[in-house]
């Protein structure tokens, strides 16, 4: 399972470095709209996430930028596997900004 693999890979990484890496990945996704959305969300929220939520966020951002943008903006239905707490927070964050 992807989340278990990511947890094992990040076990050697400090929490601070992991959050910095995830923020960087969120800011530089490759698509301007997704960069702005994920980057703003990550800077504002990742420090407060539990390890489990960090795992879920990291797994989610492995999806393609177009898919992420369409799901977060509610232009396409979110697949069940990704329709959880992180997606809800991203959709709520989008509505705030």
C-alpha positions in Angstrom: 0.0 0.0 0.0 1.3 3.4 -0.9 0.8 5.0 2.5 2.7 2.2 4.3 5.6 2.5 1.8 5.8 6.3 2.2 5.8 5.9 6.0 8.7 3.5 5.8 10.6 5.8 3.5 10.1 8.8 5.7 10.9 7.0 9.0 14.5 8.2 8.8 13.4 11.8 8.0 12.7 14.3 10.8 9.2 15.8 11.0 10.6 19.3 10.3 12.4 18.1 7.1 9.4 16.1 5.9 7.1 19.1 6.2 9.6 21.3 4.4 9.9 18.7 1.6 6.1 18.4 1.3 5.7 22.2 1.2 8.3 22.4 -1.5 6.6 19.6 -3.5 3.3 21.4 -3.0 4.6 24.7 -4.3 6.4 23.2 -7.4 3.9 20.7 -8.8 4.2 21.8 -12.4 0.9 23.4 -12.9 0.5 27.1 -11.8 -3.1 26.6 -10.4 -2.1 23.5 -8.4 1.1 25.2 -7.2 -0.9 28.1 -5.8 -3.6 25.9 -4.2 -1.5 23.1 -2.7 1.4 25.5 -1.8 -0.9 27.8 0.1 -2.7 24.9 1.8 0.6 23.2 2.7 2.2 26.3 4.2 -0.9 27.0 6.3 -1.7 23.5 7.5 1.0 20.9 7.4 2.6 21.9 10.7 -0.6 21.0 12.5 -1.1 17.6 10.8 -0.6 14.3 12.6 1.7 11.8 11.0 -1.2 9.9 9.6 -2.6 13.1 7.9 0.9 13.8 6.5 1.0 10.3 5.1 -2.4 10.8 3.5 -1.5 14.2 2.1 1.8 12.9 0.7 0.0 10.0 -1.0 -2.7 12.3 -2.4 -0.2 14.7 -4.1 1.3 11.8 -6.0 -1.8 12.1 -8.3 -1.6 14.1 -11.5 -2.0 17.9 -11.2 -5.0 18.0 -13.5 -6.8 15.3 -11.5 -6.0 17.1 -8.2 -7.2 20.4 -9.5 -10.4 19.0 -10.9 -11.2 17.1 -7.7 -10.4 20.0 -5.4 -12.4 22.4 -7.5 -15.3 19.9 -7.6 -15.3 19.8 -11.4 -14.8 16.0 -11.3 -16.0 13.6 -8.7 -13.3 12.6 -6.2 -12.5 8.8 -6.4 -13.5 7.0 -3.2 -9.9 6.3 -2.4 -9.1 10.0 -2.2 -12.4 11.3 -0.8 -11.4 11.7 2.8 -10.4 14.3 5.4 -7.5 15.7 3.4 -9.6 16.2 0.3 -12.4 17.8 2.3 -9.8 20.2 3.9 -8.4 21.1 0.5 -11.9 21.7 -0.9 -12.8 23.9 2.1 -9.5 25.8 1.8 -10.2 26.4 -1.9 -13.6 27.9 -1.0 -12.0 30.2 1.6 -9.5 31.8 -0.8 
